[in-house]
Amino acid sequence: MSIDQTALRTEIRIQHADLESWLGTDGAAADTVERFLAQLHPEFSMVALDGAVVPRPLLAEGLRAAGHASPGLRIDIIDIEILHLSAECAVVRFEEVHQHPEGPSARLTTALLVPAPHARNGLLWRSVHETASAT
């Protein structure tokens, strides 16, 4: 099974739309965070902006407790670059600009996604690495 580039770009945008809704919208449905978490591979981990490695269970716990933690949050995804694409995985880099009422913050995100026929867009997130961006 090959990874479709359109599905890959769509998955990146939908995943961040779910995160934006959960963190930024008062009264976001609980299934929003569960939909976000369902897209994470069971062995998912991420490197956060502070350099901490966050395994899936810890991220899930934190996100479930963080509904509406950033009122008015908007997440813009800019310049999705496909660094590697094969039947086994995709590596992408993109900029996330988090628009907060007090001003924007940006990060460069590098992510590894793997095929999963049962998952939305046929992909699961295996790893994410965030780095602060000057933008």
LINWO-V836005 format. One line per field, one symbol per residue. ss: DSSP state (h for helix, s for strand, l for the rest). A space follows every 10 residues. Layout:
ss->???
//
This chain:
ss->llllhhhhhh hhhhhhhhhh hhhhlllllh hhhhhhhhls ssssssslll llssshhhhh hhhhllllll lllsssssss ssssslllls ssssssssss llssssssss sssssllllh hhssssssss sslll
//
